[in-house]
Amino acid sequence: MAMNENTTESGIILDRRQIITGATALGLSATFGAMPAMAQGTPKKGGTLRLGMEGGSPSDSLDPRTYADSIPIAMSLMLWNNLVEVADNGNATGELFEKWAVKPGATDWTFDIRKGITFTSGKTLDADDVIYSINLHRGETKSPAKALMADISDIKKLSATQIQITMSKGNVDLPYNLSDYHIIVVPNGYTDFAKPDGTGAFTLEEFQPGVRAVFKSKAGNYWKPNRGNFERVELRYIGDAAARTQALVTGQVDAINRVDPKTAALLAKNNKLKISRTPGAGNRFAFVSHSDKDPYTNKDLMLALKYGIDRKKIVQNVFSSYATVGNDHTVGPRMKYYDPKQKQTAYDPDKAKFHFKKANVSSAIELQVSEGAFSGATDSGQVFQESAAKAGIKVDLKRVSGDGYWDNVWLKVPFCAVYWGNRPTIDNQLTSTFGGGLKNPWNDTHFVNAEFDKLLEGARVELDQAKRSAMYARCQELVSQNSGMVCFAVQDYLDAHVNKLQGLKPSGRYDMGDGRIAEKGWFA
C-alpha cells in the first residue's frame, strides 16, 4: 500500500525513483492530488445515518492530540478535513492539499492548498491555518503524531495558498505521514475544540462522550462533490459486541464496526445485511510491557512470555479464524515490506519454561485486560494464562473497567492489552509504535534500539527496493526479538451494514471506510 506510482499534471507516470532523482531532469515536478474516485453508483442526498460503534470512552475529546480510537477518528472526519487522504487503493491523494512537489533527496517539499475552502465560521482556509494545524503536533506536545513530524525542520509560508516544508532528513513518505488522522486542519490560533470550526461536511449538534454524538449536514456548502450526503448522522457508543449486533439486526442502527468474529458467519446469512471484510489488514492485538521496568527488563522473561502464548488457539477460538497469527511487531501481512521470511515465534512450552527458569522471576506476572481495549481482550488473556501455565508461568489476569482504559491503564501500567490500527506505510507503522525512543509518547513498550532507529531513518530515502526491503525486514526482526510487545493476532476488519447503505468499502487502513463512512456514504 506504499506509494508506487504517481501521475504528473502532464499525465506522465513517474515511479518512486523518478520522483526523487528524475523530476528535475524531466523539467517536471512530481505532483499528486486528484480526489479519490467515488464508489460505484450515484450518490443520493438525504436521510439520517445511524452508527453503532466500539472504540471510544467517556474521556473522549475532539482535540486531535488526544485521538486514540475509532469513534474520535470518525467524529473528527465529519467536522474537519485532513491535508492528505489515503484512497481505498492505498494511494496518497490530496485533500486540503491539492498537489505537491518534491526535490531530489526528499527534504524539500512544496504543497499547494486548495482555494476557496471555508470553515464553518466562514473563514477562508489559508496557509496560516495549515501551518498552525501541523505545528499542533510539533515541539512541546503530547500528540501521538509528534514522532511522525519530528524530522520537519521548518515550515514556511510562500503565499496564502502554498507552503514549503523542509525536512532535516529526507522522507519519500511525507505525504502519507501528513495523512495521519490526528492532523486535521483548524483555523489559525484555534483552541476551543468543544466548539468545532471545521471544513468538513457536518456541524456538531450534540456530544456526550461515551454515550452519543449527533451531527448535522452543511447542506450544499460542502466542497467535495458527491460527498456529505446524509442530512444527519447519529453515532452511538456501543462497546458490547452482542449489543452492537442486536442493534443492527433490529434496525436501531444502519452500520456497526468490529463485528464479533464468532457471529460474523451467521450475520452474513441475513439477506438484509452486508459484511465488509478486509483480511489481514485490521487491528494488531497485543499485550505490551514496559521494557525498561523490572521484571520486563529481563530478556529471558520476555522470550518466555513470547513462547508461552498459544497464538493459533487465540486466532481460532477468540477470533474464529478472522485473523492472522501475529509475530510481535505491528507490521501486518498485507503491508508492503512485510517480511514473510521472518521466523514465526510459535507456542513452545518447553522453550518458555527454559527461558522463564533462566530469568529467575519468582513473582506472578500481572496482566491487565479489558474489553475497553478491544473485544476479545479478556478471552485472549485467559488463553494466554492457560498456555503460560503449562510452562510453569503464573499470569495473574486483572480485569479492569473499559471506561477510561486508554487514560488510566494504557501507557501507565507495566503489562496490559492494547491494539494498534493499520497505517498507510510501514514507516508510519513502525515510527508510530516504536520510533523515536522514549521521546515518542505512544512508544508503549518503551522500546529503545539504536540500530532500529538508524535503519528506519535510512530506509526513508533508500531508492533501491531490495535494500529498502531488507532494512525493513531487519526492523521487524529487531522489534520482534527485543521489544516488550507480544503481538499475537492481526485481525480482519469486519464492518456490517444494512443493504441500503452504499459507499462502505474496505479501506485496508481503518474500519468504517477509513473512518469516513459518514462523508462517503449514501442511502440507495
Order of alpha helices (4+ residues) and beta strands (2+ residues): beta-beta-beta-alpha-beta-beta-beta-beta-alpha-alpha-beta-beta-alpha-beta-beta-beta-alpha-beta-alpha-beta-beta-alpha-beta-alpha-beta-alpha-beta-alpha-beta-alpha-alpha-alpha-beta-beta-beta-alpha-alpha-beta
